[in-house]
């Protein structure tokens, strides 16, 4: 039962980046950070989420904004999935 809930949750998480798209790196970074903070609040923060944000910030400073935005989206998705995982368990 929990396995099916996780699969459904993961599928929903894959679609989440399509629903809301930040117009700037700073907005996207802030959204991702908020999602990760929500996961931390329920004691389910994933190990690599903040690492992705740090790497994205470094890439953004180097002028590689497209790659940075992809990492920020992935970090945001991880935050959302972590919260959903906490709710499922």
N, C-alpha and C positions, 0 to 999 in steps of 0.2 A: 504494500500500500504506500509506504513512504517513498519507495523507489519510483512509483508512478507519479507521485506528487513532485518529486525532484525533477523528473524528466519534463513534466509540464511546466514547471517553474523555469527550468533552463531554457526551454523553447521560447517562453514568453520573454525571458531576458535577452535572447538573441534579437528579438524584434524591438526591444525598448529603444535602442539607439536610433531607430527609424522614426520614432514618434516625436522625440524632442531633439532638436539640433541647435546647439549654441552657435551664435554668430561669431564669437571671438574666442581666442584661446583662453583668456582670463575668465570668461563666463563658463566655459566648459570645465575648466580646472576647478572653479568654485562649486559647480554642480557635482562633479565627481567627488570632491572632498566632502561635501555634505552627505552624499550617499554612503561613503566610507564611514563617516562619523555615526550615521544611523546604525550601521552594522556593528560598530564598536559599542554603541549604547546597549545593544542586545547581546554583547559578548560573543560576537560571531565574525569579527573582522578577519578577512583572509590575509594570509601572510604577505602576499606580493602586491597587494593593492596600492599601498603607499609608495612602494618601490617603483611601480609603474608611473605614478605621478611625478616622482623625482626625476626619473629618466625623461619623461615628457617635458618637464620644465627645462632640462638641460638641452634637449633637442630644439626646443622653441628658442632658446637663447642663441643657439647656433644657426638659426634661420631655417630649420627643417620643420616648419609648422605643420605640414601635412602629416608627417610621421608622428609628430607630437600629439596632434588631434586624435589620431587613431589610438595611441596609448591612453590618452585621457578617456576616450570612449570605452576602452576596455576596462580601465580602472573603475569607471562609473558603473559599468555593467557588473563587475565583480561585487561592488558595494550593494547593488540591488539584489543580486543573487544570494549574497550572504544573508541579507535580511529575510528573504523568502525561505532560505534553508533553515534559518532559526525558527521561523514560524511553522515550518513543516515538521520539525522535530520537537 
